[in-house]
Amino acid sequence: MKQLKLTGFVIFFLFLTESLTLPTQPQEVDDASITQKFIEDNVGYITIIAFAQYIQEASFEEAEMLVKAMTEHRDKCLADRTLPECSKLANEVLLENICAMEGLPQKYNFSHCCHKADFERRLCFFHNKKADIGLLPPLPTLDPEEKCQTYKNNRESFLNNYVYEVSRRNPFIFAPTLLTAAARFEEMTKTCCEEQEKANCFQTKAEPFIYYLKALSSYQKNACGALMKFGPQILQSINIAVLSQKFPKIEFKQLTSLLEDVSSKYDGCCEGDVVQCIRGRIKVMSHICSKQDSISSKIKDCCEKKIPERGECIVYSNKDDRPNDLSFREAKFIESDNVCEKRDADQETFMAEFLYEYSRRHPELSTPELLRIAKVYEDLLKECCNMENPPECYRHAENRFNETTEKSLKIVERECEHFQNLGKDDLKYHYLINLTKLAPQLSTEELTFLGKEMVMALTTCCTLSEEFACVDNLVDLVLGELCGINENRNINPAVDHCCKTNFAFRRSCFESLEADKTYVPPSASQGLFTFHADLCQAHNEELQRKKDRFLVNLLKLKPELSGEELWSLLADFTNVVEKCCKAQEPEACFKEESPKGSQ
């Protein structure tokens, strides 16, 4: 699971399992009544997800109050669908109920959203979501025995609380993913509560589960960030590249039909309209399975499964075999004399078909690399089609493509060299230093998270045969996390330029960045480097987190420090902890031995 079976990694967002109480008749996916029944049966989970993602600071008790209101609305409409309020869209009813909760808009500072209507209101609530979850209390942890007893005593409240806690900490994850997570969590709880070694069972099963959620979160945020910052065209290009690689035998006409379903669901999913998002997911799954003969030979068994297993089966299915009649290059885009005429007739369709043809022929390339190639080709045609002899100009396109891929390959090779030459901790410090110098305005939590994600990407990919595509895909997701979803997110001029100028080439843009020169460090450390005896009780992982925070905060305070000075101060931190935790009075020792250079 850790390697996410990379053949399926970048398409997780398309095919996640719709779980829980969704009816399971194999061939009735496209029946609107089945989708509606799923929504009605899961109104509690759906309400909690939407509420906790929109209003992250709100309490579980407040979420339960909204569940009660939405359940009453459902029951009223089930009894009489002709009532005026039953003709409203589910998300509209949800937001109305949130705004109607006494004192809540003022308490959590979203009353300005309640004064808006329709699309403006939805967008306002979307912008209210906060990627930095440092404002939330630490995730509550229960002793395994206590967890099992709580589940046994009140299953519904236990699972609702889980969905609430995960949703508020992952405000941009799509609702179907969180519903799948709830089903998996319950399955894990049932299994582990039967075990003798409960703690060990939870720990073993939780690791791939957490990684699964993180992977989905990153991809979905990246896709929505592309939509919000660059518009639907870039998202369409991502989907073309991903689907053409996964299903190389699909005809272009069939692909464009599937893309309509895939693309239409993103408005709801990215805005946080959980009901529209769920409907969109089921429609995509229905489309794929209803046309499987012309899409893929690898999903027949998957499409015969019941719905809770179907989506995940498709995710983990291998890329389809390359069609026997598929040539290694598509000559009509390079050797034809009338390329410019075809492009001018319908540029959008022409470029979409080029990306489709190139992607299905190059399963070894990453999604960002395929977008780079498409951009290089588009720019080349702009240049060539204004020349006296366009064919002579664009016939050399393959050379341009190869040059582009070589540049990207060198970046990946350099990163994997860091992985080979540095230990895991030093590799993390390397990226923590680089990221903090580039974007010191980000919170310490965000920077330590990004550093960890970079290490995870290289650890996962740098020993695989698919090293290039794997590294490039995963590092691009880390950059997506850094850039964020909201188009109005500003970090500093240089980083903003890389995040907003060109989606396909943002990786190379970040490669050329130096330390931010506009950053003004705080005038005082504000106790950031004051240590206490509680460090001695910290487990290794917690101590490591504090060490990471120390490094980032030190660099935020003194950005001019050289690499050598930083390594030296990091060693001082380690030595102080070791020395004071052995002292008779650790607190007094920490007071006396603050790390040199942090004053």
C-alpha positions as CSV (number, residue, x, y, z in Angstrom):
1,M,0.0,0.0,0.0
2,K,2.9,2.4,0.8
3,Q,3.8,2.6,-2.9
4,L,0.2,3.1,-3.8
5,K,0.6,0.7,-6.7
6,L,1.8,3.6,-8.8
7,T,0.0,2.5,-11.9
8,G,-3.2,3.7,-10.2
9,F,-2.0,6.4,-7.9
10,V,-2.7,9.5,-10.0
11,I,-6.3,8.4,-10.8
12,F,-7.5,7.8,-7.3
13,F,-9.6,10.8,-7.5
14,L,-11.7,9.5,-10.3
15,F,-12.8,6.1,-9.0
16,L,-13.0,6.0,-5.2
17,T,-15.5,3.5,-3.7
18,E,-18.9,4.9,-2.8
19,S,-19.4,3.0,0.5
20,L,-21.5,2.5,3.6
21,T,-25.2,2.0,2.9
22,L,-25.2,2.5,-0.9
23,P,-27.4,-0.1,-2.5
24,T,-25.3,-2.8,-4.1
25,Q,-27.1,-4.1,-7.2
26,P,-24.3,-4.6,-9.8
27,Q,-26.0,-3.2,-12.9
28,E,-28.1,-0.4,-11.4
29,V,-25.4,2.3,-10.9
30,D,-27.0,4.7,-13.4
31,D,-30.4,4.6,-11.7
32,A,-31.0,8.0,-10.2
33,S,-33.2,6.5,-7.5
34,I,-30.3,4.4,-6.2
35,T,-28.1,7.5,-5.9
36,Q,-30.9,9.4,-4.2
37,K,-31.4,6.5,-1.7
38,F,-27.7,6.6,-0.9
39,I,-27.9,10.3,-0.1
40,E,-31.0,9.8,2.0
41,D,-29.5,6.9,3.9
42,N,-26.3,8.8,4.6
43,V,-27.7,12.2,5.4
44,G,-25.9,12.2,8.8
45,Y,-22.5,11.6,7.5
46,I,-23.0,13.9,4.5
47,T,-24.1,16.8,6.8
48,I,-21.2,16.3,9.2
49,I,-18.7,16.3,6.4
50,A,-20.0,19.5,4.8
51,F,-20.4,21.3,8.2
52,A,-17.0,20.2,9.6
53,Q,-15.3,21.2,6.3
54,Y,-17.0,24.6,6.1
55,I,-16.9,25.5,9.8
56,Q,-13.8,23.7,11.1
57,E,-13.8,25.4,14.5
58,A,-17.3,24.3,15.3
59,S,-17.9,21.6,18.0
60,F,-19.1,18.1,17.5
61,E,-22.3,18.9,19.5
62,E,-23.0,21.8,17.0
63,A,-22.5,19.3,14.1
64,E,-25.0,16.9,15.7
65,M,-27.6,19.8,16.0
66,L,-27.3,20.3,12.3
67,V,-27.6,16.6,11.6
68,K,-30.9,16.7,13.5
69,A,-32.2,19.6,11.4
70,M,-31.2,18.0,8.1
71,T,-32.7,14.6,9.1
72,E,-36.0,16.3,9.9
73,H,-35.8,18.0,6.5
74,R,-35.2,14.6,4.8
75,D,-38.1,13.0,6.7
76,K,-40.5,15.8,5.9
77,C,-39.6,15.6,2.1
78,L,-39.9,11.8,2.1
79,A,-43.4,12.2,3.5
80,D,-44.3,14.9,0.9
81,R,-42.0,15.8,-1.9
82,T,-44.4,18.5,-3.2
83,L,-43.5,20.8,-0.3
84,P,-41.8,24.0,-1.6
85,E,-38.7,23.5,0.5
86,C,-38.2,20.1,-1.0
87,S,-37.5,21.5,-4.5
88,K,-34.3,23.2,-3.2
89,L,-30.9,21.8,-3.9
90,A,-29.4,19.9,-0.9
91,N,-26.4,22.2,-0.5
92,E,-28.7,25.2,-0.5
93,V,-30.8,23.7,2.3
94,L,-27.6,22.8,4.2
95,L,-26.2,26.3,4.0
96,E,-29.5,27.8,5.0
97,N,-29.6,25.6,8.1
98,I,-26.0,26.5,9.0
99,C,-26.8,30.2,8.7
100,A,-30.0,29.7,10.8
101,M,-28.2,28.2,13.8
102,E,-28.5,30.7,16.6
103,G,-25.4,32.7,17.2
104,L,-23.2,30.4,15.1
105,P,-22.4,32.8,12.2
106,Q,-21.2,35.5,14.7
107,K,-19.3,33.0,16.9
108,Y,-17.3,31.6,14.0
109,N,-17.1,34.7,11.9
110,F,-19.0,33.6,8.8
111,S,-22.1,35.9,9.0
112,H,-20.8,37.8,5.9
113,C,-21.4,34.5,3.9
114,C,-24.9,34.2,5.1
115,H,-25.7,37.7,3.7
116,K,-24.9,36.4,0.2
117,A,-27.0,34.1,-2.0
118,D,-26.6,31.2,-4.4
119,F,-23.2,30.9,-6.1
120,E,-21.7,33.8,-4.1
121,R,-22.7,32.2,-0.8
122,R,-21.2,28.8,-1.8
123,L,-18.0,30.5,-2.9
124,C,-17.8,32.5,0.4
125,F,-18.1,29.3,2.4
126,F,-15.5,27.7,0.2
127,H,-13.1,30.6,0.9
128,N,-13.8,30.2,4.6
129,K,-12.0,26.8,4.6
130,K,-8.6,26.8,6.1
131,A,-5.8,24.6,4.9
132,D,-3.6,25.4,8.0
133,I,-5.2,23.3,10.8
134,G,-2.9,24.7,13.5
135,L,-6.0,26.5,14.9
136,L,-7.5,23.1,15.9
137,P,-6.8,21.2,19.1
138,P,-4.7,18.0,18.7
139,L,-6.5,15.0,17.4
140,P,-8.0,13.2,20.4
141,T,-6.5,9.7,20.9
142,L,-8.3,7.0,22.8
143,D,-6.7,4.0,24.5
144,P,-7.6,0.9,22.2
145,E,-9.7,-0.7,25.0
146,E,-11.6,2.6,25.5
147,K,-12.0,2.9,21.7
148,C,-13.5,-0.5,21.4
149,Q,-15.9,0.0,24.3
150,T,-17.1,3.4,22.9
151,Y,-17.7,1.7,19.6
152,K,-19.6,-1.1,21.2
153,N,-21.7,1.3,23.4
154,N,-22.7,3.8,20.7
155,R,-21.6,2.8,17.1
156,E,-23.4,5.8,15.4
157,S,-21.9,8.5,17.7
158,F,-18.5,6.9,17.6
159,L,-18.4,6.9,13.7
160,N,-20.0,10.3,13.4
161,N,-17.3,11.7,15.7
162,Y,-14.6,10.1,13.6
163,V,-16.0,11.6,10.4
164,Y,-16.3,15.0,12.1
165,E,-12.6,15.0,13.3
166,V,-11.2,13.8,9.9
167,S,-13.4,16.1,7.9
168,R,-12.5,19.3,9.8
169,R,-8.7,18.5,9.5
170,N,-9.1,17.7,5.7
171,P,-11.4,20.5,4.5
172,F,-10.7,19.9,0.8
173,I,-11.0,16.1,0.6
174,F,-14.0,15.0,-1.5
175,A,-17.0,13.6,0.4
176,P,-17.0,10.1,-1.3
177,T,-13.4,9.7,-0.1
178,L,-14.4,10.5,3.5
179,L,-17.4,8.1,3.3
180,T,-15.0,5.4,2.1
181,A,-12.7,6.3,5.0
182,A,-15.5,5.9,7.5
183,A,-16.3,2.5,6.1
184,R,-12.7,1.4,6.3
185,F,-12.3,2.9,9.8
186,E,-15.3,0.8,11.0
187,E,-13.9,-2.3,9.4
188,M,-10.5,-1.7,11.1
189,T,-12.2,-1.1,14.4
190,K,-14.3,-4.3,14.2
191,T,-11.2,-6.4,13.3
192,C,-8.9,-4.9,15.9
193,C,-11.5,-5.0,18.7
194,E,-11.6,-8.8,18.3
195,E,-7.8,-9.1,18.6
196,Q,-5.8,-9.8,21.8
197,E,-3.1,-7.2,20.8
198,K,-5.5,-4.4,20.0
199,A,-2.9,-1.5,20.1
200,N,-0.6,-3.4,17.7
201,C,-3.5,-4.1,15.4
202,F,-4.7,-0.5,15.2
203,Q,-1.1,0.7,14.6
204,T,-0.4,-1.8,11.8
205,K,-3.7,-1.1,10.0
206,A,-3.7,2.7,10.6
207,E,-0.5,3.4,8.7
208,P,-1.6,2.5,5.2
209,F,-5.0,3.9,5.9
210,I,-3.5,7.3,6.9
211,Y,-1.3,7.2,3.8
212,Y,-4.3,6.5,1.7
213,L,-6.1,9.6,3.0
214,K,-3.1,11.8,2.6
215,A,-2.6,10.6,-1.0
216,L,-6.2,11.3,-1.9
217,S,-6.1,14.7,-0.1
218,S,-3.0,15.8,-2.0
219,Y,-4.4,14.8,-5.4
220,Q,-7.8,16.3,-4.9
221,K,-6.3,19.5,-3.6
222,N,-4.0,19.7,-6.6
223,A,-6.8,19.1,-9.1
224,C,-9.0,21.7,-7.4
225,G,-6.1,24.1,-7.2
226,A,-5.6,23.8,-10.9
227,L,-9.3,24.4,-11.5
228,M,-9.5,27.4,-9.2
229,K,-6.2,29.1,-10.3
230,F,-6.0,28.2,-14.0
231,G,-9.6,27.4,-15.0
232,P,-11.4,24.3,-16.4
233,Q,-9.0,23.9,-19.4
234,I,-6.0,22.8,-17.3
235,L,-8.2,20.4,-15.3
236,Q,-9.4,19.0,-18.6
237,S,-5.8,18.5,-19.7
238,I,-4.9,16.7,-16.5
239,N,-7.9,14.3,-17.0
240,I,-7.0,13.7,-20.6
241,A,-3.4,12.7,-19.7
242,V,-4.4,10.5,-16.8
243,L,-7.3,8.7,-18.6
244,S,-5.3,8.2,-21.9
245,Q,-2.5,6.5,-20.0
246,K,-4.8,4.3,-17.9
247,F,-7.0,3.4,-20.9
248,P,-4.8,3.5,-24.0
249,K,-7.4,1.7,-26.3
250,I,-10.2,4.2,-25.6
251,E,-11.2,6.1,-28.8
252,F,-10.8,9.9,-28.7
253,K,-14.5,10.4,-29.2
254,Q,-15.3,8.1,-26.3
255,L,-12.7,9.9,-24.1
256,T,-14.3,13.3,-24.8
257,S,-17.7,11.8,-23.8
258,L,-16.3,10.4,-20.5
259,L,-14.5,13.7,-19.9
260,E,-17.8,15.5,-19.8
261,D,-18.9,13.4,-16.8
262,V,-15.5,13.6,-15.1
263,S,-15.1,17.4,-15.5
264,S,-18.7,18.2,-14.5
265,K,-18.4,16.7,-11.1
266,Y,-15.4,19.0,-10.1
267,D,-17.5,22.1,-9.6
268,G,-19.4,20.4,-6.8
269,C,-16.5,18.4,-5.4
270,C,-14.1,21.4,-5.3
271,E,-16.7,23.8,-3.9
272,G,-17.6,21.3,-1.2
273,D,-21.1,20.6,-2.5
274,V,-21.1,17.0,-1.1
275,V,-24.3,15.8,-2.7
276,Q,-23.4,17.1,-6.2
277,C,-19.9,15.5,-5.7
278,I,-21.4,12.1,-4.8
279,R,-23.8,12.2,-7.7
280,G,-20.9,13.1,-10.1
281,R,-18.8,10.2,-8.8
282,I,-21.5,7.6,-9.3
283,K,-22.1,9.0,-12.8
284,V,-18.4,8.6,-13.7
285,M,-18.4,5.0,-12.4
286,S,-21.6,4.2,-14.3
287,H,-20.1,5.6,-17.5
288,I,-16.9,3.6,-17.3
289,C,-18.7,0.3,-16.5
290,S,-21.4,0.8,-19.2
291,K,-18.7,1.2,-21.9
292,Q,-16.0,-1.1,-20.5
293,D,-15.5,-3.0,-23.8
294,S,-14.3,0.1,-25.6
295,I,-12.5,1.5,-22.5
296,S,-10.4,-1.2,-20.9
297,S,-10.0,-5.0,-20.9
298,K,-8.8,-4.9,-17.3
299,I,-12.0,-3.8,-15.5
300,K,-14.5,-6.5,-16.4
301,D,-14.2,-8.2,-13.0
302,C,-14.3,-4.9,-11.3
303,C,-17.6,-3.8,-13.0
304,E,-19.2,-7.1,-11.9
305,K,-18.5,-6.3,-8.3
306,K,-20.9,-4.6,-6.0
307,I,-20.6,-0.8,-5.6
308,P,-18.5,-0.7,-2.4
309,E,-15.8,-2.7,-4.0
310,R,-16.1,-1.6,-7.6
311,G,-14.4,1.7,-7.5
312,E,-11.4,0.6,-5.6
313,C,-11.0,-2.4,-7.9
314,I,-10.8,-0.1,-10.9
315,V,-8.3,2.2,-9.1
316,Y,-6.0,-0.8,-8.5
317,S,-6.4,-2.4,-11.9
318,N,-3.4,-2.2,-14.1
319,K,-3.1,0.2,-17.0
320,D,-4.6,-1.5,-20.0
321,D,-2.4,-3.2,-22.5
322,R,-1.1,-1.1,-25.4
323,P,-3.2,-1.8,-28.5
324,N,-1.3,-3.8,-31.1
325,D,-2.0,-1.3,-33.9
326,L,-0.9,1.7,-31.9
327,S,2.2,3.1,-33.5
328,F,5.1,4.4,-31.4
329,R,4.6,8.0,-32.7
330,E,1.6,9.8,-34.1
331,A,2.8,11.2,-37.5
332,K,-0.2,13.4,-38.2
333,F,0.9,16.0,-35.6
334,I,4.4,16.3,-37.0
335,E,4.7,15.0,-40.6
336,S,1.4,16.2,-42.0
337,D,1.5,19.3,-44.3
338,N,-1.8,20.7,-43.0
339,V,-1.2,20.7,-39.2
340,C,-1.7,24.5,-39.0
341,E,-5.0,24.4,-40.9
342,K,-6.3,21.6,-38.6
343,R,-5.2,23.5,-35.5
344,D,-6.8,26.8,-36.7
345,A,-10.1,25.0,-37.4
346,D,-10.6,24.0,-33.7
347,Q,-7.6,24.7,-31.5
348,E,-9.0,23.3,-28.3
349,T,-10.0,19.9,-29.8
350,F,-6.8,19.7,-31.8
351,M,-4.6,20.2,-28.7
352,A,-6.8,17.8,-26.7
353,E,-6.3,15.1,-29.3
354,F,-2.5,15.7,-29.4
355,L,-2.3,15.2,-25.6
356,Y,-4.5,12.1,-25.9
357,E,-2.3,10.5,-28.6
358,Y,1.0,11.4,-26.9
359,S,-0.2,10.2,-23.4
360,R,-1.4,6.8,-24.5
361,R,1.9,6.2,-26.3
362,H,4.0,7.3,-23.2
363,P,2.9,5.4,-20.1
364,E,6.4,6.0,-18.6
365,L,5.9,9.8,-18.3
366,S,4.3,11.7,-15.4
367,T,1.2,13.7,-15.8
368,P,3.0,17.1,-15.3
369,E,5.6,16.0,-18.0
370,L,2.8,15.2,-20.5
371,L,1.3,18.7,-19.8
372,R,4.8,20.2,-20.4
373,I,5.1,18.4,-23.8
374,A,1.6,19.7,-24.8
375,K,2.6,23.3,-23.9
376,V,5.9,23.0,-25.8
377,Y,4.0,21.7,-28.9
378,E,1.4,24.5,-28.6
379,D,4.1,27.2,-28.4
380,L,6.0,25.5,-31.3
381,L,3.0,25.7,-33.5
382,K,2.4,29.4,-32.7
383,E,5.9,29.9,-33.9
384,C,5.9,27.6,-36.9
385,C,2.4,28.5,-38.3
386,N,3.6,32.1,-38.7
387,M,6.6,31.0,-40.9
388,E,6.9,30.7,-44.6
389,N,7.3,26.9,-44.4
390,P,5.5,25.6,-41.3
391,P,6.1,21.8,-42.0
392,E,9.8,22.3,-42.1
393,C,9.6,24.0,-38.7
394,Y,7.3,21.6,-36.8
395,R,8.9,18.4,-38.2
396,H,11.6,18.9,-35.5
397,A,9.0,18.8,-32.7
398,E,10.2,15.4,-31.3
399,N,13.6,17.0,-30.6
400,R,11.9,19.7,-28.5
401,F,9.9,17.1,-26.7
402,N,13.0,15.1,-25.9
403,E,14.8,18.2,-24.6
404,T,11.9,19.0,-22.3
405,T,11.9,15.5,-20.9
406,E,15.7,15.5,-20.4
407,K,15.5,18.6,-18.3
408,S,12.8,17.2,-16.1
409,L,14.7,13.9,-15.9
410,K,17.8,15.7,-14.6
411,I,15.8,17.4,-11.8
412,V,14.5,14.0,-10.7
413,E,17.9,12.4,-10.9
414,R,19.3,15.2,-8.7
415,E,16.6,14.7,-6.1
416,C,17.1,10.9,-6.0
417,E,20.8,11.6,-5.6
418,H,20.0,13.6,-2.4
419,F,17.9,10.6,-1.3
420,Q,20.8,8.2,-1.9
421,N,23.5,10.4,-0.4
422,L,21.7,11.8,2.7
423,G,20.1,9.8,5.5
424,K,16.4,10.1,6.0
425,D,16.7,12.8,8.7
426,D,19.3,14.8,6.8
427,L,17.2,14.6,3.7
428,K,14.3,16.1,5.6
429,Y,16.4,18.9,7.0
430,H,17.7,19.6,3.5
431,Y,14.1,20.2,2.3
432,L,13.0,22.0,5.5
433,I,15.8,24.5,5.0
434,N,15.1,24.9,1.3
435,L,11.3,25.3,1.8
436,T,11.7,27.7,4.7
437,K,14.1,29.9,2.8
438,L,11.7,30.0,-0.2
439,A,8.5,30.6,1.7
440,P,9.2,31.7,5.3
441,Q,5.7,33.3,5.4
442,L,4.1,29.8,5.7
443,S,3.3,28.5,9.2
444,T,5.8,26.2,10.9
445,E,3.2,23.4,10.7
446,E,2.8,23.8,6.9
447,L,6.6,23.9,6.4
448,T,7.3,20.8,8.5
449,F,4.4,19.0,6.7
450,L,5.8,19.9,3.3
451,G,9.3,18.8,4.3
452,K,7.9,15.4,5.4
453,E,5.9,15.0,2.2
454,M,9.1,15.6,0.1
455,V,10.9,12.9,2.0
456,M,7.9,10.5,1.6
457,A,7.9,11.2,-2.2
458,L,11.5,10.4,-2.6
459,T,11.5,7.4,-0.2
460,T,8.5,6.0,-2.1
461,C,9.8,6.5,-5.6
462,C,13.6,6.6,-5.9
463,T,14.1,2.8,-5.8
464,L,11.4,2.0,-8.4
465,S,11.7,1.3,-12.1
466,E,9.1,4.0,-12.6
467,E,11.3,6.4,-10.7
468,F,10.8,9.4,-13.1
469,A,7.0,9.4,-13.3
470,C,6.6,8.6,-9.7
471,V,8.9,11.3,-8.4
472,D,7.6,13.9,-10.8
473,N,3.9,13.1,-9.9
474,L,4.4,13.1,-6.2
475,V,6.7,16.2,-6.0
476,D,4.1,18.0,-8.1
477,L,1.5,17.2,-5.5
478,V,3.8,18.7,-2.8
479,L,4.1,21.9,-4.8
480,G,0.3,21.8,-5.1
481,E,0.0,21.6,-1.3
482,L,2.4,24.6,-1.1
483,C,0.5,26.7,-3.7
484,G,-2.8,25.8,-2.1
485,I,-6.3,25.8,-3.6
486,N,-7.6,29.4,-3.3
487,E,-6.6,31.6,-6.1
488,N,-6.2,34.5,-3.7
489,R,-3.6,32.7,-1.6
490,N,-0.4,34.9,-1.4
491,I,2.9,33.8,0.0
492,N,5.6,36.0,-1.5
493,P,6.0,37.5,-5.0
494,A,8.5,34.8,-6.3
495,V,6.5,31.8,-5.0
496,D,3.2,33.3,-6.1
497,H,4.7,33.8,-9.6
498,C,5.6,30.1,-9.8
499,C,2.2,29.0,-8.4
500,K,0.1,31.1,-10.7
501,T,1.9,31.6,-14.0
502,N,2.2,28.2,-15.6
503,F,0.8,25.0,-14.1
504,A,2.8,22.6,-16.2
505,F,6.2,24.3,-15.6
506,R,5.9,25.3,-12.0
507,R,8.3,22.6,-11.0
508,S,11.2,24.1,-13.0
509,C,10.1,27.5,-11.9
510,F,10.6,26.5,-8.2
511,E,13.9,24.9,-9.1
512,S,15.3,28.3,-10.1
513,L,14.0,30.2,-7.0
514,E,16.4,31.5,-4.3
515,A,15.7,32.6,-0.7
516,D,12.9,35.2,-0.4
517,K,14.4,38.6,-0.2
518,T,11.2,40.4,0.7
519,Y,10.8,38.5,4.0
520,V,11.1,40.6,7.2
521,P,11.9,38.3,10.2
522,P,10.2,38.9,13.6
523,S,12.1,41.1,15.9
524,A,12.0,38.7,18.8
525,S,11.8,34.9,19.2
526,Q,8.6,35.2,21.3
527,G,9.6,32.1,23.3
528,L,10.0,29.9,20.3
529,F,13.3,28.6,21.6
530,T,12.4,28.1,25.2
531,F,12.6,24.5,26.2
532,H,11.1,22.6,29.1
533,A,11.5,19.3,30.9
534,D,8.5,17.9,29.0
535,L,11.0,17.2,26.2
536,C,12.3,14.4,28.3
537,Q,8.9,12.7,28.3
538,A,8.5,13.0,24.5
539,H,8.6,9.9,22.5
540,N,11.1,9.7,19.6
541,E,8.6,10.8,17.0
542,E,7.4,13.8,19.1
543,L,11.0,14.8,19.9
544,Q,11.7,14.7,16.1
545,R,8.8,16.9,15.5
546,K,10.1,19.4,18.0
547,K,13.5,19.3,16.4
548,D,11.9,20.0,13.0
549,R,10.0,22.9,14.4
550,F,13.1,24.3,16.1
551,L,15.0,24.2,12.8
552,V,12.2,26.0,10.9
553,N,11.6,28.6,13.6
554,L,15.3,29.3,13.8
555,L,15.4,29.9,10.1
556,K,12.3,32.1,10.2
557,L,14.0,34.2,12.9
558,K,17.5,34.3,11.3
559,P,17.1,33.6,7.6
560,E,20.7,34.8,7.0
561,L,22.2,31.7,8.8
562,S,24.3,29.5,6.6
563,G,23.9,25.8,6.2
564,E,26.9,25.1,8.5
565,E,25.5,27.4,11.2
566,L,22.1,25.7,11.0
567,W,23.6,22.2,11.3
568,S,25.7,23.4,14.3
569,L,22.6,24.8,16.1
570,L,20.6,21.7,15.4
571,A,23.4,19.6,17.0
572,D,23.3,22.1,20.0
573,F,19.6,21.4,20.3
574,T,20.2,17.6,20.4
575,N,23.0,18.0,22.9
576,V,21.0,20.2,25.2
577,V,18.1,17.8,25.3
578,E,20.4,14.9,26.0
579,K,22.3,16.7,28.7
580,C,19.3,18.2,30.5
581,C,17.3,15.0,30.5
582,K,20.1,13.3,32.4
583,A,20.4,16.2,34.9
584,Q,18.9,16.0,38.4
585,E,16.8,19.1,37.7
586,P,16.0,19.1,34.0
587,E,13.9,22.3,34.1
588,A,16.7,24.3,35.6
589,C,19.1,22.8,33.1
590,F,17.0,23.8,30.2
591,K,16.7,27.3,31.5
592,E,20.4,27.7,31.8
593,E,21.3,25.9,28.5
594,S,19.2,27.6,25.8
595,P,20.7,26.8,22.4
596,K,23.4,29.2,21.4
597,G,22.5,31.6,18.6
598,S,18.8,31.6,19.2
599,Q,19.0,34.6,21.6
